[in-house]
Amino acid sequence: MIIRSLLFNILFYLNLLAYMVAALPTLLLPRRCLMEMAKSWGRTNLWLLRMVCGTKVEFRGLGKIPRGPCIVAAKHQSTWETFALLTLFDDPTFIVKRELMWIPVFGWFCWKGDMIPVDRGARGQALAAMTARARVELARGRQIIIFPEGTRRPPGAEPRYKFGVAHLYAETGTLCVPIALNSGLFWRRRALRRFPGTVVAEVLDPIPPGLEKEQFLAHLQHAIEEATARLIAEGEHELGPALTRLESPERAAQ
């Protein structure tokens, strides 16, 4: 497992470098060209993960994804969903930390892809700026992917949903598509090993517009956390309880 994981990590970053070089001409082309390249990068990563580490993927509920613009609120456990979710949507954009836009080359692609930067230090102003940009992208028919907890949380950790997703939902009047997953069991935070098995990402019932912010946030958290707990239990059964406890001390301590 260690050798396979090491090989995958090397190939993962080489693949990223190769795609970044190949995508440079798209900076002068329509944005759609870059987004198709990004989705190809995501599919290649999934293929490498399956072929090298034996880590497969199962997407459930894809028929629940609506056509056209929407907000996608996904559980965030690992790096996996930052590329895997790209492959599910027609014209996705991520809400990202503003600092990512400043990274040489990578930041250029973020600007070209019209990602939505958030200045976390600006608080109220950040919400207003994020919402204004989101309206523009939704009007273009795009799907806005947001991680409601703002950062990666290990499987089983206490949820920490932030108010930004509720503000975005209410102010744009757009339906929200929740996504639950168990990627953190197989691609763990701050760890080099990639575990064989099946990552499951499940698209849940869309939440129509019109709910109050507090009601929406409670509904969203309940839906995602309930489904995520079920998917984690499936993943642990596949990995084996002993292996899960041994390899995930942060979860075992909870």
C-alpha positions as CSV (number, residue, x, y, z in Angstrom):
1,M,0.0,0.0,0.0
2,I,2.8,2.4,0.9
3,I,4.6,1.8,-2.5
4,R,1.3,2.2,-4.4
5,S,0.5,5.4,-2.6
6,L,3.9,6.8,-3.2
7,L,3.7,6.0,-6.9
8,F,0.2,7.5,-7.1
9,N,1.3,10.8,-5.4
10,I,4.2,11.1,-7.8
11,L,1.9,10.5,-10.8
12,F,-0.8,12.8,-9.3
13,Y,1.6,15.8,-9.2
14,L,3.2,15.0,-12.6
15,N,-0.3,14.8,-14.1
16,L,-1.2,18.1,-12.5
17,L,2.0,19.7,-14.0
18,A,1.4,18.2,-17.4
19,Y,-2.2,19.4,-17.5
20,M,-1.2,22.9,-16.3
21,V,1.4,23.1,-19.2
22,A,-1.1,21.7,-21.7
23,A,-3.8,24.1,-20.5
24,L,-1.7,27.3,-20.9
25,P,-3.1,28.0,-24.5
26,T,-6.6,27.9,-23.0
27,L,-5.9,31.2,-21.3
28,L,-6.3,32.8,-24.7
29,L,-9.4,30.7,-25.6
30,P,-13.0,30.8,-24.3
31,R,-13.5,29.8,-20.7
32,R,-15.3,26.6,-21.7
33,C,-12.0,25.2,-23.2
34,L,-10.3,25.5,-19.8
35,M,-13.2,23.9,-18.0
36,E,-13.3,20.9,-20.3
37,M,-9.5,20.5,-19.7
38,A,-10.1,20.7,-15.9
39,K,-12.8,18.0,-16.2
40,S,-10.4,15.8,-18.2
41,W,-7.8,16.3,-15.4
42,G,-10.4,15.2,-12.8
43,R,-11.2,12.0,-14.8
44,T,-7.5,11.2,-15.3
45,N,-7.0,11.5,-11.5
46,L,-9.9,9.1,-10.9
47,W,-8.4,6.7,-13.4
48,L,-4.9,6.9,-11.8
49,L,-6.4,6.3,-8.3
50,R,-8.2,3.2,-9.5
51,M,-5.4,1.7,-11.5
52,V,-2.6,2.4,-9.0
53,C,-4.2,2.3,-5.6
54,G,-7.3,0.2,-6.3
55,T,-9.5,3.1,-5.1
56,K,-12.7,3.1,-7.2
57,V,-15.6,5.6,-7.2
58,E,-19.3,5.2,-7.2
59,F,-21.5,8.2,-7.9
60,R,-25.1,7.8,-6.8
61,G,-28.2,9.9,-7.5
62,L,-26.8,11.6,-10.6
63,G,-30.3,11.8,-12.0
64,K,-31.1,14.4,-9.2
65,I,-28.7,16.9,-10.7
66,P,-30.9,19.6,-12.4
67,R,-30.1,21.2,-15.7
68,G,-28.8,24.7,-15.6
69,P,-27.7,26.8,-12.6
70,C,-27.7,25.7,-9.0
71,I,-25.8,25.7,-5.8
72,V,-24.0,22.5,-5.0
73,A,-23.2,22.1,-1.2
74,A,-20.8,19.2,-0.7
75,K,-19.2,17.5,2.3
76,H,-15.5,18.2,2.3
77,Q,-13.2,15.5,3.8
78,S,-10.2,15.4,1.4
79,T,-8.6,16.7,-1.7
80,W,-10.6,14.0,-3.7
81,E,-13.7,16.1,-4.1
82,T,-11.9,19.1,-5.4
83,F,-11.3,17.3,-8.7
84,A,-13.9,14.5,-8.7
85,L,-16.9,16.8,-8.4
86,L,-15.7,18.7,-11.5
87,T,-16.6,15.7,-13.6
88,L,-20.3,15.7,-12.6
89,F,-21.4,19.1,-13.8
90,D,-21.7,20.9,-17.1
91,D,-20.1,24.2,-16.2
92,P,-19.0,24.2,-12.6
93,T,-17.2,26.9,-10.6
94,F,-15.9,26.7,-7.0
95,I,-16.1,29.2,-4.2
96,V,-12.4,29.4,-3.2
97,K,-10.1,31.2,-0.7
98,R,-8.9,34.5,-2.3
99,E,-5.3,33.4,-1.6
100,L,-5.6,30.6,-4.2
101,M,-6.0,33.2,-6.9
102,W,-2.6,34.6,-6.2
103,I,-0.7,31.4,-6.8
104,P,1.4,31.7,-10.0
105,V,0.0,29.8,-12.9
106,F,-2.6,28.0,-10.8
107,G,-4.1,31.3,-9.9
108,W,-4.2,32.3,-13.6
109,F,-6.4,29.3,-14.3
110,C,-8.7,30.2,-11.3
111,W,-9.2,33.7,-12.8
112,K,-9.8,32.3,-16.3
113,G,-12.2,29.7,-15.0
114,D,-14.1,32.5,-13.2
115,M,-13.8,30.9,-9.8
116,I,-15.5,32.9,-7.0
117,P,-12.9,34.2,-4.5
118,V,-13.8,34.9,-0.9
119,D,-11.8,37.2,1.4
120,R,-12.3,35.5,4.8
121,G,-11.0,38.4,6.7
122,A,-13.6,40.8,5.2
123,R,-16.6,39.0,6.9
124,G,-19.8,40.9,5.9
125,Q,-18.2,42.5,2.9
126,A,-17.0,39.0,1.8
127,L,-20.5,37.7,1.8
128,A,-21.8,40.6,-0.2
129,A,-18.9,40.2,-2.8
130,M,-19.4,36.5,-3.0
131,T,-23.1,36.8,-3.5
132,A,-22.7,39.5,-6.3
133,R,-20.2,37.2,-8.1
134,A,-22.5,34.2,-7.6
135,R,-25.4,36.0,-9.2
136,V,-23.3,36.7,-12.3
137,E,-22.2,33.0,-12.6
138,L,-25.7,31.7,-12.0
139,A,-27.0,34.0,-14.7
140,R,-24.6,32.3,-17.1
141,G,-26.1,28.9,-16.2
142,R,-23.3,27.7,-14.1
143,Q,-23.2,25.3,-11.1
144,I,-21.6,26.9,-7.9
145,I,-19.8,24.3,-5.8
146,I,-19.4,25.3,-2.1
147,F,-18.1,23.4,0.9
148,P,-20.4,24.6,3.7
149,E,-17.8,23.8,6.4
150,G,-15.2,25.9,4.6
151,T,-12.4,23.3,5.2
152,R,-11.7,19.6,5.2
153,R,-13.2,17.7,8.2
154,P,-12.2,14.1,9.0
155,P,-14.9,11.4,8.8
156,G,-17.0,11.4,11.9
157,A,-15.8,14.8,13.1
158,E,-18.4,17.1,14.6
159,P,-19.9,19.2,11.7
160,R,-19.2,22.9,11.6
161,Y,-21.4,24.4,8.9
162,K,-20.9,28.1,8.3
163,F,-23.6,30.6,7.5
164,G,-22.2,31.6,4.1
165,V,-24.0,28.8,2.2
166,A,-27.4,29.8,3.7
167,H,-26.7,33.5,2.8
168,L,-25.9,32.5,-0.8
169,Y,-29.0,30.3,-1.1
170,A,-31.4,32.9,0.3
171,E,-29.9,35.9,-1.6
172,T,-29.8,34.2,-5.0
173,G,-33.1,32.4,-4.7
174,T,-31.5,29.3,-6.3
175,L,-32.1,25.6,-5.5
176,C,-29.4,23.8,-3.7
177,V,-28.1,20.3,-4.4
178,P,-26.5,18.6,-1.4
179,I,-23.8,16.0,-1.8
180,A,-22.7,13.4,0.9
181,L,-19.5,11.4,0.6
182,N,-17.0,9.2,2.4
183,S,-13.8,10.2,0.6
184,G,-11.9,10.9,3.8
185,L,-11.7,7.2,4.6
186,F,-9.7,6.4,1.5
187,W,-7.8,9.7,1.0
188,R,-7.1,11.0,4.4
189,R,-6.1,14.5,5.6
190,R,-2.3,15.1,6.0
191,A,-1.6,11.5,5.1
192,L,0.3,10.0,2.1
193,R,-1.4,6.6,2.0
194,R,-4.4,6.0,-0.4
195,F,-6.5,3.1,0.7
196,P,-8.1,0.6,-1.7
197,G,-11.9,0.5,-1.8
198,T,-14.8,2.4,-3.1
199,V,-15.3,6.1,-2.5
200,V,-19.0,6.9,-2.7
201,A,-20.4,10.3,-3.5
202,E,-24.2,10.6,-3.3
203,V,-26.3,13.4,-4.8
204,L,-29.2,14.0,-2.4
205,D,-32.6,15.5,-3.1
206,P,-32.4,19.1,-4.2
207,I,-33.6,21.8,-1.7
208,P,-35.9,24.2,-3.5
209,P,-35.6,27.9,-3.0
210,G,-37.8,29.8,-0.5
211,L,-36.8,28.5,2.9
212,E,-35.6,30.8,5.6
213,K,-31.9,30.9,6.1
214,E,-31.9,29.1,9.5
215,Q,-34.4,26.5,8.3
216,F,-32.4,25.9,5.1
217,L,-29.1,25.5,7.0
218,A,-30.6,23.0,9.5
219,H,-32.2,21.0,6.6
220,L,-29.0,21.0,4.6
221,Q,-26.8,19.9,7.6
222,H,-29.2,17.1,8.6
223,A,-29.5,15.8,5.0
224,I,-25.7,15.8,4.4
225,E,-24.7,14.5,7.8
226,E,-27.3,11.7,7.9
227,A,-26.3,10.4,4.4
228,T,-22.5,10.9,5.1
229,A,-22.8,8.8,8.3
230,R,-24.4,6.0,6.3
231,L,-21.7,6.2,3.6
232,I,-18.9,6.2,6.2
233,A,-20.4,3.1,7.7
234,E,-20.4,1.4,4.3
235,G,-16.8,2.4,3.8
236,E,-15.7,1.2,7.2
237,H,-17.3,-2.1,6.5
238,E,-15.4,-2.4,3.3
239,L,-12.0,-1.3,4.8
240,G,-12.6,-3.4,8.0
241,P,-13.1,-1.8,11.4
242,A,-9.7,-2.8,12.7
243,L,-7.9,-1.1,9.8
244,T,-10.0,2.0,10.2
245,R,-9.2,2.4,13.9
246,L,-5.5,1.7,13.2
247,E,-5.1,4.1,10.4
248,S,-7.3,6.9,11.5
249,P,-6.4,7.9,15.1
250,E,-8.1,11.2,14.9
251,R,-11.4,9.4,14.2
252,A,-10.8,6.8,16.9
253,A,-10.2,9.5,19.5
254,Q,-13.6,10.9,19.0
